[in-house]
Amino acid sequence: MSMATSLEVRCPLLDHEFIEWVASLPVKYKFQSGTRKYILKKLAERIGVPREVLYRRKQGFSLPLVHWMRHELKHGLLSILTEPRTLQRGYFKPEAIRALLDQHFRGYRDRAGVIWLLLVFELWHRNFLEARGASTHIFTPELVSANVAVHAENAS
């Protein structure tokens, strides 16, 4: 991700000589009083990293996918997922796709996960099947629309 944003970064923990040295250290330097990476955290404290940063719980990183889909990506999603070639493939019921998108864009339900899966599936189809001239009817529409309905209900 760093190079995608034009950042040049290095990860010191990928240096095999450093890792070999750390592996040779006694356990008391790596794990002490329930603290993992003990020696690394003590070194970070010495160079000024605040304790509240070093000893806080892990935090996940999530994307604002719901917001993006309702705003910046809305036009692109609609143009891909509702265009005739997408809907005429027979994988999904067009009215179900439109209803799903409508629920999401009006803010009635968060359908970002299902919409993301549909988008990735359609783009995969275009790049790997359509581009190679493969058949456009691989799955039976009844099977796929039943699975989408089940997954949509489970996601709510």
Summary of the structure (lengths in Angstrom):
residues: 156
radius of gyration: 24.1
end to end distance: 31.1
largest distance: 64.3
contacts: 325
relative contact order: 0.07
helix: 62%
strand: 3%
